């Protein structure tokens, strides 16, 4: 049996912010879907505050009034670092400054080959298990232990959860810069409590302004966006399919295109909800 749509442990407790988010205006109206093309015609433009992370219980492609043709699930890379920063030496997670200066990307596929974790879905499940985000009946202790053993014996750390991964921040800014945008619009996780802000790309690149930790990064013309949610080891990249595919290939981002029924809890595929996690035609070409 497939796992339920709300699998993360603890959402019903300590839920002040969660309830605030769920009680926000419902900006995710139903639409019809055919292939990869959105057929919904919206009657009015979306407000910036509506571009928060999609609702968990609906397919990812149905978010934002169907404003975007496709969504690519960008996997947060593991962090390869010098031996001096490895777990067996430092036994503490590297700082962002150390990651920026000395860290490089280690792909999920590489960790999969060396840990025996056979799919993106199970890797996601293992990572969520490792931080205690899954209830016991959904957790994969064996896969989580395999990741722990890999980290203990290699100069590689797990990605951090629930934020824009530091090793991906330059890639995301590159997408905005190449689109011709001089700024991005930051929509915080709870925009009815925290203000929406316009952030200059060059200042973010130079480190003059801090990179947002979590929320949504929206193009000024609303043609594409990146969004990440708490406890997640992936970022969603919405936009025209050709634009997403070109960006993914150029930047060598690891991940997959969401299908018509992929939702936030896509680790559920480990329970047999789908025959494969990623169809061959949805894998980006190297």
Secondary structure in CASP SS format (residue, H / E / C, confidence):
PFRMAT SS
TARGET T0000
AUTHOR 0000-0000-0000
METHOD secondary structure of the structure
MODEL  1
X C 1.00
X C 1.00
X C 1.00
X C 1.00
X C 1.00
X C 1.00
X C 1.00
X E 1.00
X C 1.00
X C 1.00
X C 1.00
X C 1.00
X C 1.00
X C 1.00
X C 1.00
X H 1.00
X H 1.00
X H 1.00
X H 1.00
X H 1.00
X H 1.00
X H 1.00
X C 1.00
X C 1.00
X C 1.00
X C 1.00
X C 1.00
X C 1.00
X C 1.00
X C 1.00
X C 1.00
X C 1.00
X E 1.00
X E 1.00
X C 1.00
X C 1.00
X E 1.00
X E 1.00
X C 1.00
X C 1.00
X C 1.00
X C 1.00
X C 1.00
X C 1.00
X C 1.00
X C 1.00
X C 1.00
X H 1.00
X H 1.00
X H 1.00
X C 1.00
X C 1.00
X C 1.00
X C 1.00
X C 1.00
X C 1.00
X C 1.00
X C 1.00
X C 1.00
X H 1.00
X H 1.00
X H 1.00
X C 1.00
X H 1.00
X H 1.00
X H 1.00
X C 1.00
X C 1.00
X C 1.00
X E 1.00
X E 1.00
X E 1.00
X E 1.00
X E 1.00
X E 1.00
X C 1.00
X C 1.00
X E 1.00
X E 1.00
X E 1.00
X C 1.00
X C 1.00
X H 1.00
X H 1.00
X H 1.00
X C 1.00
X H 1.00
X H 1.00
X H 1.00
X H 1.00
X C 1.00
X C 1.00
X C 1.00
X C 1.00
X C 1.00
X H 1.00
X H 1.00
X H 1.00
X H 1.00
X H 1.00
X H 1.00
X H 1.00
X C 1.00
X E 1.00
X E 1.00
X E 1.00
X C 1.00
X H 1.00
X H 1.00
X H 1.00
X H 1.00
X H 1.00
X H 1.00
X H 1.00
X H 1.00
X C 1.00
X C 1.00
X C 1.00
X C 1.00
X H 1.00
X H 1.00
X H 1.00
X H 1.00
X H 1.00
X H 1.00
X H 1.00
X H 1.00
X H 1.00
X H 1.00
X H 1.00
X C 1.00
X C 1.00
X C 1.00
X E 1.00
X C 1.00
X C 1.00
X C 1.00
X C 1.00
X C 1.00
X C 1.00
X H 1.00
X H 1.00
X H 1.00
X H 1.00
X H 1.00
X H 1.00
X H 1.00
X H 1.00
X H 1.00
X H 1.00
X H 1.00
X H 1.00
X H 1.00
X C 1.00
X C 1.00
X E 1.00
X E 1.00
X C 1.00
X C 1.00
X C 1.00
X C 1.00
X C 1.00
X C 1.00
X C 1.00
X C 1.00
X H 1.00
X H 1.00
X H 1.00
X H 1.00
X H 1.00
X H 1.00
X H 1.00
X H 1.00
X H 1.00
X H 1.00
X H 1.00
X H 1.00
X H 1.00
X C 1.00
X C 1.00
X C 1.00
X C 1.00
X E 1.00
X E 1.00
X E 1.00
X E 1.00
X E 1.00
X E 1.00
X C 1.00
X C 1.00
X C 1.00
X C 1.00
X C 1.00
X C 1.00
X C 1.00
X C 1.00
X E 1.00
X E 1.00
X E 1.00
X E 1.00
X H 1.00
X H 1.00
X H 1.00
X H 1.00
X H 1.00
X H 1.00
X C 1.00
X C 1.00
X C 1.00
X C 1.00
X C 1.00
X C 1.00
X C 1.00
X C 1.00
X E 1.00
X E 1.00
X E 1.00
X E 1.00
X E 1.00
X C 1.00
X C 1.00
X C 1.00
X C 1.00
X C 1.00
X E 1.00
X E 1.00
X E 1.00
X E 1.00
X C 1.00
X C 1.00
X C 1.00
X C 1.00
X C 1.00
X E 1.00
X E 1.00
X E 1.00
X E 1.00
X E 1.00
X E 1.00
X C 1.00
X H 1.00
X H 1.00
X H 1.00
X H 1.00
X H 1.00
X H 1.00
X H 1.00
X H 1.00
X H 1.00
X H 1.00
X H 1.00
X C 1.00
X C 1.00
X C 1.00
X E 1.00
X E 1.00
X E 1.00
X C 1.00
X C 1.00
X C 1.00
X C 1.00
X C 1.00
X C 1.00
X C 1.00
X C 1.00
X H 1.00
X H 1.00
X H 1.00
X H 1.00
X H 1.00
X H 1.00
X C 1.00
X C 1.00
X C 1.00
X C 1.00
X C 1.00
X C 1.00
X C 1.00
X C 1.00
X H 1.00
X H 1.00
X H 1.00
X C 1.00
X C 1.00
X C 1.00
X C 1.00
END
